[in-house]
Amino acid sequence: MKTKRLPIDIPTLWNSTFIMLRDAIPYQKVIDLFFYGEEYANTPTLADWKNDVAIRDLFKLSKILLVLKKCDSEPAFKPMYTSMRKKYDRYWKDVPLVLGLASCMDPRYKFTILELCVDLNYESEPQVVPNSELTFNQLKMKTYKAKLVELFEEYEKKMGNTKFGLNQLVPNSGDDDDIVFDLLLQRRASSSNTNKSDLQHYLEQPVIKVDKEPPFNVLDWWKTQEGTYPILSAMARDLLTSPVSTVPSESAFSASARVVSKYRSSLLSETVEALMCLND
């Protein structure tokens, strides 16, 4: 049987608290049995476990704002909510442009995820922007959509004005055996003879519905769409790559101290770099 160790909490790092609670909560009964009949000063109570579940959910970044709103009405979590809401607003109230545009490249959601985030982030703002007929939400979404079109036009200039990849990638063969295929290409060319770009065609299509299993791979989906959306698929590939994350400097220094310890003080610089990259 594979053994597991509960990670140690680092008070200054939220992610370490989340990982500790995430790994400990499934073993609540085991931990309760371990402490059963023993007199320890900090034995977790049922109320402690209930709070642990709430705090674990609070630290889930994928739905942190929704959980924050839920905890706002809980007096016990009011100080934590105030502090975390300030942090959230500082880093995430204005959704980073790259992440916002990348979310639009998911064919399951397109603009819906970004619109939801903007609505939640700006729900406390005035309904209408001064000197404008738009709300804050509508103004932010207008900015994201304009930037998406602007980015697509840059890719279009870079790659050439190609509306449909099949018309460009597959030339007419001229052979009698392929006359049906040539006619199909001509029909497709005539039907695509409009002013609509890859981006407009993509956004006008309904969102796709996929099963939970197997997990949907958005990059694989775009790879299969290269013939239909040659420019947009290239843009999606660049946007959907993992962006560089911001890590506090003290976290980087603490990690280096764990790598270069008194027992491993003679490591080569290349080895230290490899261990830092592998987080070992």
Backbone as CSV, one residue per row, in Angstrom:
resi,resn,N_x,N_y,N_z,CA_x,CA_y,CA_z,C_x,C_y,C_z
1,MET,0.840,-1.190,0.000,0.000,0.000,0.000,0.880,1.246,0.000
2,LYS,0.543,2.181,-0.855,1.317,3.405,-0.951,1.010,4.314,0.236
3,THR,2.065,4.782,0.901,1.884,5.660,2.050,1.716,7.111,1.598
4,LYS,1.001,7.876,2.407,0.807,9.290,2.131,1.168,10.092,3.373
5,ARG,1.738,11.267,3.137,2.093,12.155,4.232,1.283,13.447,4.107
6,LEU,0.788,13.910,5.244,0.062,15.168,5.227,1.054,16.322,5.147
7,PRO,0.893,17.222,4.177,1.820,18.348,4.058,1.686,19.297,5.241
8,ILE,2.765,20.001,5.532,2.782,20.942,6.650,2.310,22.305,6.165
9,ASP,1.496,22.944,6.969,0.971,24.264,6.634,2.042,25.333,6.823
10,ILE,2.112,26.274,5.867,2.969,27.451,5.992,2.034,28.641,6.147
11,PRO,2.010,29.275,7.310,0.984,30.297,7.595,0.920,31.423,6.586
12,THR,2.036,31.770,5.945,2.055,32.913,5.023,1.662,32.550,3.600
13,LEU,1.448,31.263,3.322,1.130,30.825,1.958,-0.237,30.152,1.946
14,TRP,-1.207,30.760,1.251,-2.551,30.203,1.186,-2.571,28.839,0.506
15,ASN,-1.729,28.671,-0.505,-1.780,27.407,-1.235,-1.370,26.233,-0.354
16,SER,-0.438,26.449,0.584,-0.029,25.358,1.472,-1.155,24.984,2.430
17,THR,-1.909,25.991,2.878,-3.061,25.704,3.735,-4.111,24.906,2.977
18,PHE,-4.362,25.295,1.736,-5.339,24.578,0.913,-4.906,23.127,0.701
19,ILE,-3.626,22.906,0.368,-3.133,21.546,0.114,-3.232,20.697,1.374
20,MET,-2.889,21.280,2.526,-2.971,20.535,3.786,-4.419,20.121,4.070
21,LEU,-5.365,21.072,3.935,-6.762,20.745,4.205,-7.323,19.787,3.168
22,ARG,-6.952,19.980,1.914,-7.441,19.097,0.849,-7.043,17.656,1.107
23,ASP,-5.814,17.432,1.591,-5.336,16.065,1.831,-5.811,15.510,3.168
24,ALA,-6.093,16.377,4.145,-6.455,15.898,5.478,-7.932,15.581,5.609
25,ILE,-8.788,16.365,4.972,-10.237,16.213,5.167,-10.750,14.816,4.786
26,PRO,-10.273,14.189,3.689,-10.759,12.826,3.395,-10.422,11.816,4.493
27,TYR,-9.445,12.127,5.359,-9.044,11.210,6.426,-9.561,11.664,7.781
28,GLN,-10.697,12.358,7.789,-11.250,12.867,9.044,-11.511,11.745,10.044
29,LYS,-12.130,10.661,9.600,-12.444,9.561,10.515,-11.175,8.905,11.047
30,VAL,-10.169,8.772,10.186,-8.902,8.163,10.624,-8.237,9.031,11.679
31,ILE,-8.232,10.331,11.454,-7.605,11.248,12.403,-8.383,11.276,13.709
32,ASP,-9.726,11.238,13.640,-10.531,11.214,14.857,-10.252,9.950,15.666
33,LEU,-10.110,8.811,14.973,-9.790,7.556,15.676,-8.407,7.613,16.306
34,PHE,-7.483,8.279,15.643,-6.117,8.399,16.173,-6.127,9.166,17.505
35,PHE,-6.964,10.199,17.588,-7.017,11.016,18.795,-8.020,10.490,19.826
36,TYR,-8.778,9.443,19.482,-9.833,8.958,20.368,-9.233,8.463,21.687
37,GLY,-9.780,8.939,22.799,-9.326,8.499,24.115,-8.052,9.157,24.581
38,GLU,-7.464,9.994,23.754,-6.226,10.678,24.136,-6.541,12.114,24.522
39,GLU,-5.741,12.653,25.384,-5.936,14.027,25.835,-4.877,14.923,25.215
40,TYR,-5.255,15.553,24.137,-4.384,16.509,23.461,-5.037,17.894,23.551
41,ALA,-4.180,18.904,23.592,-4.697,20.271,23.742,-5.437,20.736,22.495
42,ASN,-5.019,20.269,21.311,-5.578,20.773,20.053,-6.258,19.671,19.245
43,THR,-6.981,18.798,19.918,-7.715,17.753,19.203,-8.825,18.392,18.377
44,PRO,-8.894,18.111,17.055,-9.932,18.742,16.213,-11.323,18.270,16.601
45,THR,-12.227,19.223,16.738,-13.621,18.927,17.055,-14.437,18.881,15.766
46,LEU,-15.708,18.510,15.918,-16.590,18.475,14.750,-16.741,19.871,14.155
47,ALA,-16.795,20.895,15.009,-16.882,22.273,14.515,-15.613,22.660,13.750
48,ASP,-14.455,22.174,14.228,-13.193,22.450,13.528,-13.208,21.851,12.124
49,TRP,-13.692,20.625,12.002,-13.736,19.976,10.683,-14.688,20.727,9.749
50,LYS,-15.804,21.204,10.314,-16.753,21.966,9.498,-16.109,23.251,8.980
51,ASN,-15.363,23.919,9.842,-14.659,25.129,9.419,-13.553,24.814,8.419
52,ASP,-12.909,23.670,8.591,-11.851,23.274,7.657,-12.402,23.102,6.244
53,VAL,-13.579,22.492,6.148,-14.201,22.310,4.831,-14.522,23.662,4.205
54,ALA,-15.028,24.587,5.023,-15.358,25.920,4.508,-14.107,26.651,4.037
55,ILE,-13.027,26.551,4.806,-11.780,27.231,4.432,-11.175,26.588,3.192
56,ARG,-11.245,25.260,3.089,-10.739,24.586,1.886,-11.455,25.082,0.643
57,ASP,-12.784,25.174,0.718,-13.557,25.664,-0.424,-13.241,27.128,-0.718
58,LEU,-12.942,27.869,0.343,-12.617,29.278,0.175,-11.349,29.471,-0.641
59,PHE,-10.408,28.529,-0.520,-9.116,28.660,-1.188,-9.114,28.070,-2.592
60,LYS,-10.224,27.543,-3.051,-10.285,27.029,-4.412,-10.408,28.201,-5.365
61,LEU,-9.333,28.507,-6.095,-9.319,29.686,-6.949,-10.338,29.603,-8.073
62,SER,-10.700,28.383,-8.491,-11.614,28.247,-9.623,-12.998,28.817,-9.305
63,LYS,-13.360,28.876,-8.016,-14.683,29.420,-7.658,-14.583,30.298,-6.414
64,ILE,-13.434,30.934,-6.241,-13.171,31.650,-4.993,-14.140,32.799,-4.786
65,LEU,-14.502,33.505,-5.856,-15.372,34.668,-5.677,-16.762,34.240,-5.231
66,LEU,-17.272,33.140,-5.779,-18.594,32.664,-5.378,-18.599,32.239,-3.914
67,VAL,-17.511,31.586,-3.475,-17.429,31.166,-2.076,-17.245,32.375,-1.161
68,LEU,-16.479,33.361,-1.632,-16.312,34.585,-0.851,-17.656,35.259,-0.599
69,LYS,-18.493,35.327,-1.633,-19.808,35.933,-1.479,-20.649,35.144,-0.463
70,LYS,-20.497,33.824,-0.471,-21.250,32.995,0.451,-20.781,33.220,1.890
71,CYS,-19.453,33.383,2.071,-18.901,33.552,3.412,-19.096,34.960,3.956
72,ASP,-19.497,35.874,3.103,-19.686,37.259,3.541,-20.753,37.361,4.625
73,SER,-21.714,36.463,4.601,-22.807,36.502,5.577,-22.490,35.726,6.847
74,GLU,-21.316,35.068,6.900,-20.928,34.307,8.085,-20.065,35.178,8.992
75,PRO,-20.520,35.531,10.193,-19.737,36.410,11.078,-18.348,35.866,11.384
76,ALA,-18.211,34.540,11.512,-16.912,33.965,11.868,-15.878,34.163,10.773
77,PHE,-16.335,34.285,9.526,-15.412,34.420,8.400,-15.329,35.851,7.876
78,LYS,-16.004,36.799,8.553,-16.033,38.176,8.062,-14.645,38.796,7.952
79,PRO,-13.765,38.681,8.965,-12.412,39.254,8.817,-11.626,38.622,7.681
80,MET,-11.738,37.284,7.544,-11.035,36.599,6.465,-11.597,37.026,5.115
81,TYR,-12.915,37.175,5.038,-13.531,37.597,3.782,-13.036,38.975,3.365
82,THR,-13.000,39.906,4.310,-12.568,41.268,3.987,-11.144,41.282,3.455
83,SER,-10.262,40.530,4.124,-8.859,40.491,3.699,-8.702,39.842,2.329
84,MET,-9.379,38.712,2.131,-9.236,37.991,0.869,-9.916,38.726,-0.273
85,ARG,-11.000,39.429,0.007,-11.678,40.168,-1.061,-10.785,41.304,-1.554
86,LYS,-10.059,41.949,-0.648,-9.119,42.986,-1.071,-8.030,42.403,-1.963
87,LYS,-7.514,41.228,-1.574,-6.491,40.566,-2.387,-7.054,40.168,-3.745
88,TYR,-8.258,39.625,-3.735,-8.878,39.204,-4.992,-9.071,40.390,-5.925
89,ASP,-9.614,41.474,-5.388,-9.851,42.655,-6.222,-8.555,43.233,-6.773
90,ARG,-7.507,43.140,-5.973,-6.218,43.681,-6.410,-5.674,42.947,-7.628
91,TYR,-5.794,41.610,-7.625,-5.178,40.819,-8.686,-6.155,40.371,-9.774
92,TRP,-7.466,40.217,-9.436,-8.364,39.556,-10.361,-9.603,40.342,-10.733
93,LYS,-9.833,41.512,-10.105,-11.039,42.263,-10.477,-10.992,42.644,-11.952
94,ASP,-9.848,43.138,-12.389,-9.621,43.342,-13.817,-8.998,42.070,-14.372
95,VAL,-9.809,41.245,-15.018,-9.311,39.979,-15.545,-8.169,40.268,-16.525
96,PRO,-6.984,39.666,-16.322,-5.867,39.913,-17.247,-6.281,39.679,-18.689
97,LEU,-5.819,40.557,-19.566,-6.247,40.519,-20.967,-5.964,39.166,-21.605
98,VAL,-4.769,38.633,-21.388,-4.397,37.358,-22.011,-5.313,36.236,-21.545
99,LEU,-5.595,36.196,-20.235,-6.468,35.145,-19.714,-7.901,35.325,-20.209
100,GLY,-8.349,36.574,-20.300,-9.698,36.823,-20.793,-9.868,36.385,-22.229
101,LEU,-8.885,36.709,-23.079,-8.963,36.300,-24.484,-8.808,34.786,-24.626
102,ALA,-7.972,34.192,-23.780,-7.793,32.738,-23.841,-9.086,32.008,-23.505
103,SER,-9.859,32.540,-22.546,-11.120,31.885,-22.185,-12.106,31.880,-23.353
104,CYS,-12.002,32.882,-24.234,-12.896,32.933,-25.401,-12.549,31.860,-26.430
105,MET,-11.347,31.307,-26.314,-10.921,30.279,-27.267,-11.369,28.873,-26.872
106,ASP,-12.112,28.770,-25.785,-12.677,27.477,-25.389,-14.036,27.343,-26.060
107,PRO,-14.203,26.423,-27.008,-15.465,26.327,-27.767,-16.653,25.898,-26.925
108,ARG,-16.407,25.466,-25.695,-17.515,25.095,-24.816,-18.184,26.314,-24.192
109,TYR,-17.468,27.431,-24.131,-17.982,28.603,-23.424,-17.921,29.890,-24.247
110,LYS,-16.827,30.062,-24.996,-16.595,31.304,-25.747,-16.645,32.505,-24.793
111,PHE,-17.596,33.422,-24.953,-17.595,34.623,-24.111,-18.310,34.425,-22.771
112,THR,-18.973,33.308,-22.563,-19.832,33.177,-21.384,-19.050,33.197,-20.076
113,ILE,-17.887,32.519,-20.018,-17.090,32.505,-18.793,-16.592,33.912,-18.472
114,LEU,-16.085,34.612,-19.484,-15.584,35.967,-19.275,-16.703,36.905,-18.844
115,GLU,-17.865,36.762,-19.445,-19.002,37.605,-19.067,-19.416,37.352,-17.623
116,LEU,-19.392,36.096,-17.192,-19.741,35.763,-15.812,-18.747,36.400,-14.841
117,CYS,-17.458,36.297,-15.150,-16.429,36.886,-14.274,-16.596,38.398,-14.185
118,VAL,-16.830,39.027,-15.308,-16.992,40.484,-15.318,-18.234,40.889,-14.530
119,ASP,-19.330,40.149,-14.689,-20.561,40.465,-13.957,-20.351,40.349,-12.448
120,LEU,-19.651,39.295,-12.015,-19.414,39.106,-10.585,-18.449,40.149,-10.038
121,ASN,-17.429,40.491,-10.818,-16.413,41.427,-10.339,-16.927,42.861,-10.241
122,TYR,-17.858,43.223,-11.124,-18.298,44.610,-11.192,-19.756,44.790,-10.775
123,GLU,-20.288,43.835,-10.022,-21.694,43.943,-9.630,-21.939,45.098,-8.665
124,SER,-20.899,45.527,-7.936,-21.061,46.627,-6.979,-20.831,47.998,-7.613
125,GLU,-20.437,48.022,-8.877,-20.183,49.291,-9.549,-21.515,49.938,-9.980
126,PRO,-21.493,51.266,-10.245,-22.722,51.926,-10.732,-23.233,51.275,-12.010
127,GLN,-24.520,51.316,-12.171,-25.137,50.642,-13.302,-24.682,51.222,-14.642
128,VAL,-24.476,52.525,-14.701,-24.106,53.165,-15.967,-22.820,53.962,-15.765
129,VAL,-21.900,53.843,-16.719,-20.651,54.590,-16.661,-20.941,56.064,-16.940
130,PRO,-20.335,56.978,-16.182,-20.547,58.413,-16.453,-20.189,58.767,-17.900
131,ASN,-21.008,59.630,-18.496,-20.818,60.068,-19.887,-20.900,58.907,-20.881
132,SER,-21.655,57.906,-20.531,-21.807,56.753,-21.424,-23.144,56.085,-21.143
133,GLU,-23.654,55.390,-22.150,-24.906,54.657,-21.980,-24.657,53.191,-21.608
134,LEU,-23.390,52.824,-21.456,-23.033,51.445,-21.151,-22.787,51.259,-19.663
135,THR,-23.055,50.067,-19.174,-22.691,49.731,-17.801,-21.212,49.372,-17.752
136,PHE,-20.668,49.263,-16.530,-19.267,48.858,-16.394,-19.036,47.494,-17.036
137,ASN,-19.985,46.579,-16.826,-19.848,45.230,-17.386,-19.783,45.283,-18.910
138,GLN,-20.703,46.027,-19.517,-20.749,46.114,-20.975,-19.503,46.798,-21.534
139,LEU,-19.011,47.793,-20.826,-17.817,48.501,-21.281,-16.601,47.598,-21.237
140,LYS,-16.468,46.800,-20.182,-15.337,45.871,-20.087,-15.417,44.814,-21.175
141,MET,-16.613,44.261,-21.404,-16.756,43.238,-22.437,-16.494,43.830,-23.819
142,LYS,-16.893,45.061,-24.041,-16.617,45.722,-25.320,-15.117,45.844,-25.545
143,THR,-14.381,46.132,-24.481,-12.924,46.236,-24.584,-12.302,44.889,-24.927
144,TYR,-12.737,43.836,-24.261,-12.196,42.500,-24.531,-12.491,42.073,-25.977
145,LYS,-13.704,42.321,-26.435,-14.068,41.932,-27.796,-13.267,42.708,-28.830
146,ALA,-13.044,44.006,-28.563,-12.243,44.814,-29.493,-10.801,44.320,-29.536
147,LYS,-10.254,43.958,-28.393,-8.882,43.445,-28.349,-8.774,42.097,-29.050
148,LEU,-9.825,41.268,-28.932,-9.812,39.972,-29.601,-9.800,40.156,-31.118
149,VAL,-10.623,41.077,-31.625,-10.642,41.365,-33.062,-9.301,41.944,-33.500
150,GLU,-8.749,42.831,-32.710,-7.456,43.450,-33.043,-6.350,42.401,-33.112
151,LEU,-6.354,41.475,-32.151,-5.350,40.414,-32.152,-5.512,39.501,-33.359
152,PHE,-6.765,39.175,-33.693,-7.002,38.329,-34.866,-6.508,38.999,-36.143
153,GLU,-6.729,40.295,-36.273,-6.266,41.016,-37.466,-4.743,41.000,-37.568
154,GLU,-4.068,41.032,-36.431,-2.604,40.938,-36.450,-2.161,39.568,-36.952
155,TYR,-2.822,38.516,-36.506,-2.502,37.169,-36.984,-2.842,37.036,-38.461
156,GLU,-3.924,37.683,-38.882,-4.330,37.622,-40.283,-3.278,38.255,-41.181
157,LYS,-2.715,39.378,-40.752,-1.644,40.016,-41.517,-0.396,39.148,-41.543
158,LYS,-0.134,38.507,-40.423,1.069,37.686,-40.306,0.996,36.430,-41.153
159,MET,-0.178,35.796,-41.193,-0.320,34.508,-41.869,-0.920,34.631,-43.261
160,GLY,-1.436,35.798,-43.613,-2.077,35.933,-44.921,-3.571,35.871,-44.783
161,ASN,-4.266,36.476,-45.708,-5.729,36.564,-45.661,-6.342,35.253,-46.123
162,THR,-6.486,34.302,-45.193,-7.011,32.977,-45.494,-8.306,32.770,-44.739
163,LYS,-9.392,32.649,-45.446,-10.678,32.457,-44.776,-10.902,30.996,-44.425
164,PHE,-10.623,30.093,-45.343,-10.835,28.672,-45.098,-9.593,27.919,-45.537
165,GLY,-9.052,27.166,-44.606,-7.785,26.506,-44.873,-7.849,25.496,-45.994
166,LEU,-8.951,24.785,-46.153,-9.019,23.736,-47.160,-8.887,24.312,-48.560
167,ASN,-9.460,25.502,-48.796,-9.367,26.103,-50.119,-7.944,26.481,-50.470
168,GLN,-7.127,26.790,-49.432,-5.771,27.219,-49.686,-4.796,26.050,-49.683
169,LEU,-5.057,25.085,-48.817,-4.103,24.010,-48.638,-4.212,22.927,-49.697
170,VAL,-5.390,22.781,-50.302,-5.599,21.703,-51.265,-5.865,22.305,-52.636
171,PRO,-4.917,22.279,-53.563,-5.139,22.856,-54.893,-6.006,21.945,-55.749
172,ASN,-6.566,22.555,-56.801,-7.341,21.751,-57.735,-6.406,20.813,-58.492
173,SER,-6.759,19.562,-58.550,-5.869,18.570,-59.166,-5.970,18.580,-60.690
174,GLY,-7.151,18.838,-61.223,-7.302,18.839,-62.677,-7.525,17.451,-63.259
175,ASP,-7.403,16.394,-62.470,-7.611,15.030,-62.963,-9.104,14.752,-63.086
176,ASP,-9.434,13.942,-64.084,-10.847,13.602,-64.281,-11.400,12.833,-63.096
177,ASP,-10.548,12.015,-62.449,-11.019,11.202,-61.332,-11.391,12.064,-60.129
178,ASP,-10.848,13.278,-60.080,-11.093,14.130,-58.920,-12.057,15.269,-59.248
179,ILE,-12.847,15.122,-60.321,-13.725,16.208,-60.731,-14.780,16.509,-59.666
180,VAL,-15.255,15.458,-58.947,-16.256,15.669,-57.903,-15.648,16.470,-56.750
181,PHE,-14.411,16.117,-56.418,-13.739,16.831,-55.346,-13.505,18.291,-55.721
182,ASP,-13.149,18.533,-56.984,-12.946,19.908,-57.448,-14.244,20.709,-57.379
183,LEU,-15.357,20.052,-57.756,-16.649,20.743,-57.691,-17.020,21.090,-56.251
184,LEU,-16.691,20.185,-55.323,-16.959,20.458,-53.924,-16.147,21.655,-53.427
185,LEU,-14.896,21.721,-53.870,-14.053,22.853,-53.478,-14.593,24.163,-54.043
186,GLN,-15.056,24.120,-55.303,-15.596,25.336,-55.914,-16.860,25.793,-55.187
187,ARG,-17.705,24.812,-54.819,-18.936,25.167,-54.102,-18.607,25.760,-52.739
188,ARG,-17.621,25.185,-52.089,-17.238,25.711,-50.779,-16.650,27.111,-50.911
189,ALA,-15.871,27.322,-51.967,-15.273,28.639,-52.193,-16.354,29.686,-52.445
190,SER,-17.376,29.313,-53.226,-18.438,30.271,-53.522,-19.282,30.564,-52.288
191,SER,-19.498,29.537,-51.453,-20.305,29.745,-50.251,-19.559,30.551,-49.207
192,SER,-18.214,30.534,-49.272,-17.418,31.267,-48.286,-17.005,32.631,-48.793
193,ASN,-17.539,33.032,-49.948,-17.161,34.307,-50.530,-17.934,35.441,-49.846
194,THR,-17.670,35.639,-48.562,-18.306,36.678,-47.772,-17.225,37.468,-47.064
195,ASN,-17.653,38.493,-46.345,-16.709,39.321,-45.613,-16.459,38.808,-44.206
196,LYS,-16.998,37.675,-43.853,-16.840,37.150,-42.504,-15.485,36.473,-42.353
197,SER,-14.861,36.717,-41.224,-13.549,36.142,-40.939,-13.706,34.836,-40.179
198,ASP,-12.558,34.164,-39.960,-12.563,32.962,-39.137,-13.173,33.257,-37.767
199,LEU,-12.791,34.381,-37.202,-13.261,34.725,-35.861,-14.768,34.893,-35.823
200,GLN,-15.328,35.590,-36.808,-16.777,35.781,-36.846,-17.513,34.457,-37.026
201,HIS,-16.997,33.600,-37.919,-17.625,32.284,-38.112,-17.587,31.476,-36.822
202,TYR,-16.446,31.515,-36.124,-16.289,30.751,-34.884,-17.255,31.234,-33.808
203,LEU,-17.355,32.539,-33.631,-18.200,33.097,-32.576,-19.680,32.922,-32.872
204,GLU,-20.046,32.850,-34.157,-21.454,32.689,-34.521,-21.936,31.253,-34.354
205,GLN,-20.996,30.308,-34.332,-21.379,28.909,-34.150,-21.794,28.670,-32.699
206,PRO,-22.769,27.794,-32.461,-23.163,27.509,-31.064,-22.029,26.818,-30.319
207,VAL,-22.018,26.980,-29.010,-20.992,26.326,-28.202,-21.169,24.817,-28.305
208,ILE,-20.068,24.105,-28.219,-20.138,22.659,-28.346,-20.434,22.036,-26.986
209,LYS,-21.082,20.890,-27.003,-21.387,20.164,-25.780,-20.543,18.888,-25.755
210,VAL,-19.856,18.677,-24.645,-18.976,17.523,-24.513,-19.310,16.785,-23.227
211,ASP,-18.978,15.503,-23.204,-19.166,14.704,-21.994,-18.038,14.980,-21.001
212,LYS,-18.320,14.718,-19.730,-17.297,14.919,-18.703,-16.149,13.936,-18.861
213,GLU,-16.448,12.769,-19.358,-15.414,11.751,-19.573,-15.424,11.316,-21.024
214,PRO,-14.260,11.251,-21.682,-12.944,11.645,-21.169,-12.823,13.160,-21.084
215,PRO,-11.858,13.660,-20.294,-11.677,15.112,-20.156,-11.446,15.771,-21.512
216,PHE,-12.069,16.920,-21.699,-11.955,17.647,-22.963,-10.607,18.344,-23.042
217,ASN,-9.904,18.145,-24.161,-8.613,18.794,-24.396,-8.822,19.862,-25.461
218,VAL,-8.802,21.126,-25.024,-9.121,22.211,-25.945,-8.054,22.380,-27.018
219,LEU,-6.792,22.091,-26.709,-5.736,22.203,-27.719,-5.883,21.136,-28.798
220,ASP,-6.276,19.927,-28.390,-6.525,18.876,-29.378,-7.695,19.255,-30.288
221,TRP,-8.717,19.886,-29.706,-9.869,20.298,-30.510,-9.442,21.310,-31.566
222,TRP,-8.634,22.294,-31.177,-8.186,23.299,-32.138,-7.277,22.692,-33.197
223,LYS,-6.546,21.658,-32.829,-5.688,20.994,-33.814,-6.522,20.352,-34.910
224,THR,-7.686,19.803,-34.527,-8.564,19.194,-35.529,-9.294,20.241,-36.369
225,GLN,-9.277,21.515,-35.925,-9.994,22.581,-36.632,-9.075,23.442,-37.504
226,GLU,-7.823,23.013,-37.662,-6.876,23.819,-38.442,-7.333,24.008,-39.881
227,GLY,-7.995,23.013,-40.455,-8.478,23.142,-41.824,-9.615,24.137,-41.960
228,THR,-10.442,24.260,-40.929,-11.580,25.176,-40.962,-11.198,26.583,-40.514
229,TYR,-10.399,26.652,-39.459,-9.980,27.950,-38.908,-8.453,28.026,-38.858
230,PRO,-7.791,28.187,-39.987,-6.319,28.148,-39.985,-5.685,29.264,-39.174
231,ILE,-6.218,30.477,-39.269,-5.635,31.607,-38.543,-6.037,31.547,-37.081
232,LEU,-7.293,31.283,-36.837,-7.792,31.269,-35.465,-7.181,30.135,-34.649
233,SER,-6.912,29.004,-35.290,-6.305,27.890,-34.569,-4.886,28.231,-34.121
234,ALA,-4.161,28.972,-34.972,-2.816,29.408,-34.583,-2.888,30.391,-33.420
235,MET,-3.851,31.289,-33.458,-4.023,32.256,-32.386,-4.436,31.557,-31.092
236,ALA,-5.333,30.580,-31.195,-5.777,29.840,-30.015,-4.627,29.056,-29.398
237,ARG,-3.790,28.486,-30.231,-2.646,27.723,-29.716,-1.725,28.613,-28.885
238,ASP,-1.526,29.843,-29.320,-0.659,30.760,-28.571,-1.342,31.259,-27.298
239,LEU,-2.638,31.538,-27.375,-3.342,32.077,-26.210,-3.535,31.028,-25.118
240,LEU,-3.726,29.771,-25.515,-4.061,28.732,-24.547,-2.848,28.090,-23.900
241,THR,-1.646,28.482,-24.292,-0.461,27.995,-23.591,-0.421,28.617,-22.208
242,SER,0.125,27.897,-21.242,0.113,28.349,-19.856,0.945,29.616,-19.707
243,PRO,0.351,30.699,-19.191,1.125,31.926,-18.998,2.060,31.807,-17.806
244,VAL,3.085,32.631,-17.776,4.004,32.664,-16.650,3.259,33.200,-15.439
245,SER,3.377,32.511,-14.306,2.673,32.943,-13.101,3.548,33.868,-12.276
246,THR,2.911,34.705,-11.471,3.641,35.586,-10.575,3.801,34.892,-9.231
247,VAL,5.036,34.773,-8.746,5.330,34.123,-7.478,6.026,35.131,-6.581
248,PRO,5.593,35.289,-5.346,6.275,36.222,-4.443,7.751,35.878,-4.308
249,SER,8.572,36.898,-4.220,10.018,36.673,-4.162,10.409,35.873,-2.939
250,GLU,9.722,36.092,-1.796,10.096,35.348,-0.592,9.836,33.862,-0.761
251,SER,8.817,33.509,-1.585,8.559,32.096,-1.834,9.693,31.467,-2.618
252,ALA,10.231,32.204,-3.613,11.350,31.697,-4.401,12.585,31.497,-3.532
253,PHE,12.843,32.456,-2.629,14.022,32.332,-1.769,13.872,31.178,-0.787
254,SER,12.663,30.989,-0.253,12.464,29.886,0.689,12.626,28.547,-0.007
255,ALA,12.205,28.472,-1.278,12.384,27.226,-2.030,13.858,26.943,-2.259
256,SER,14.645,27.983,-2.577,16.077,27.772,-2.808,16.770,27.331,-1.533
257,ALA,16.308,27.819,-0.381,16.912,27.403,0.880,16.664,25.923,1.161
258,ARG,15.528,25.422,0.710,15.251,23.999,0.905,16.074,23.135,-0.042
259,VAL,16.393,23.664,-1.218,17.180,22.895,-2.181,18.646,22.861,-1.780
260,VAL,19.206,24.033,-1.489,20.617,24.121,-1.100,20.667,24.158,0.424
261,SER,20.664,22.986,1.036,20.713,22.877,2.490,22.141,22.552,2.927
262,LYS,22.324,22.394,4.220,23.668,22.076,4.717,24.117,20.682,4.295
263,TYR,23.154,19.847,3.912,23.507,18.512,3.431,23.740,18.486,1.927
264,ARG,23.307,19.547,1.237,23.496,19.614,-0.217,24.060,20.992,-0.584
265,SER,25.171,21.319,0.018,25.753,22.646,-0.173,26.783,22.698,-1.289
266,SER,27.096,21.564,-1.902,28.125,21.525,-2.944,27.548,21.186,-4.313
267,LEU,26.275,21.454,-4.498,25.648,21.135,-5.773,26.112,22.091,-6.856
268,LEU,26.221,21.569,-8.064,26.543,22.418,-9.200,25.357,23.338,-9.503
269,SER,25.650,24.478,-10.105,24.580,25.423,-10.418,23.541,24.814,-11.354
270,GLU,24.000,23.964,-12.286,23.060,23.310,-13.207,22.126,22.368,-12.446
271,THR,22.667,21.673,-11.429,21.852,20.753,-10.628,20.826,21.520,-9.800
272,VAL,21.253,22.647,-9.217,20.329,23.471,-8.435,19.195,23.976,-9.316
273,GLU,19.547,24.415,-10.523,18.527,24.908,-11.449,17.528,23.819,-11.803
274,ALA,18.037,22.590,-12.035,17.161,21.478,-12.377,16.241,21.128,-11.207
275,LEU,16.776,21.127,-9.977,15.964,20.816,-8.818,14.902,21.887,-8.576
276,MET,15.241,23.136,-8.831,14.255,24.223,-8.675,13.129,24.078,-9.703
277,CYS,13.492,23.714,-10.922,12.473,23.550,-11.956,11.573,22.361,-11.671
278,LEU,12.154,21.307,-11.079,11.383,20.111,-10.779,10.656,20.224,-9.436
279,ASN,10.903,21.345,-8.717,10.289,21.556,-7.404,10.585,20.407,-6.472
280,ASP,11.830,19.943,-6.494,12.240,18.805,-5.674,13.117,19.311,-4.504
